[in-house]
Amino acid sequence: MSTYQSLLQQKAELEAKIAEARKSELAHAVTQVRDLVAQYGLTPDDVFGGKKAATGPRGTVAPKYRDPATGATWTGRGKPPKWIADQDRAAFAI
């Protein structure tokens, strides 16, 4: 049966071997990638994709329609409110 101290020593030895193997394989992988990039003339955008469009908050839109009875407004986007649904929107235009 192994003692706690001997198991800790084995763990340290294994972690050192793991780090060494990773370093070796990582160097090989980087070399392969560099060769492929040079061979095909790839750019970072080719490999990692271009920048994505900003997905932050959007600006507000001015209302286009107003309910004369309540003063409620609607921009014309999304589901129409009940006061304008199924009606001629020209009568509510601002």
C-alpha positions, 0 to 999 in steps of 0.5 A: 500500500502506498503512503501519502507522501509517496503518492504526492511524489508520484503526482509531482513527477506525473505533473512534470511529465505532463507539462513537458509533453504538452510543451513538446506537442504545443511546439509541434502544433505551432510549427504545423500551423505556421507552415499551413499559414505560410503555404496558403497565405492565410490571414488572421481573418481567414483563420479566426473569422472577421470581426462581428458586428457590434451587438450593443443597445440600438438607438431609439426610433421616433414615434410615427403614430399617435392615438388621439384619444390617449396620446399613446405613441407607436414607432411602427415597429413590432406588433401594433397596439390595439388602438391601431390594429386593423385600421388605416394608419394614415389617420394616426400618423404624426 
